[in-house]
Amino acid sequence: KLLEAINQVLSQAVADCGEQALADTCLRAARELTASSLGFIVDNQEGIWRLLAMAPATAETPPTLVGNLELFPLNGFWRELVQCGETRAFSNPGRHPLWQPLPGEYPEIRKLLVVPLPDKAGVSGFVALANNPRGYAFIDQTDVATLALSFVEALRRKRAEQAKQISERRLNLALDSADEGLWDYLIQTEEIYYSPRWFTLLG
């Protein structure tokens, strides 16, 4: 099951889809692995904690809001888990001294597994799974941690591709604005590339 879940996530990495579809796939696979009725993936970019995926979406939290990367309320309990940076399982998170119920749009959490995304890979956040009726065993923790590694690798690829596309668009915009032609010589293959503007400038 774990290999199948990893394959689902990595296949999204090469598919022409965005971060939202990738996060949804990872969350669905993690919920199936652990028989969790609830789950969400939270990501931190530039100090802003955002909900990348949530399932199931409730009436008060429609998929459109989730798709627009709704802000996640990082209260004391979640902040402590993020700072700890370790996988944690709770049989009753409500007994934790820092626990605060999430706002009304989030379902009640009775059992909880929190797996941090590997910060060393340049992605900060966590996968949270909740309400598995049997509780979260060690195998659940290791399976989701392994799946999270695959998710982070796929997410990094997506973001690198997006950054490359943005960089290329900026370069093209700068070249068009400067009214310059561009040529590039690849020594290894002896290929030469000329931009369309190069030919225009030379008539």
PyMOL commands that set and color helices and strands:
alter all, ss='L'
color gray80, all
select helices_A, chain A and resi 2-14+19-34+63-67+76-84+93-95+119-121+138-178+196-201
alter helices_A, ss='H'
color red, helices_A
select strands_A, chain A and resi 38-45+48-55+88-90+112-116+124-130+183-186+191-194
alter strands_A, ss='S'
color yellow, strands_A
deselect
rebuild
show_as cartoon
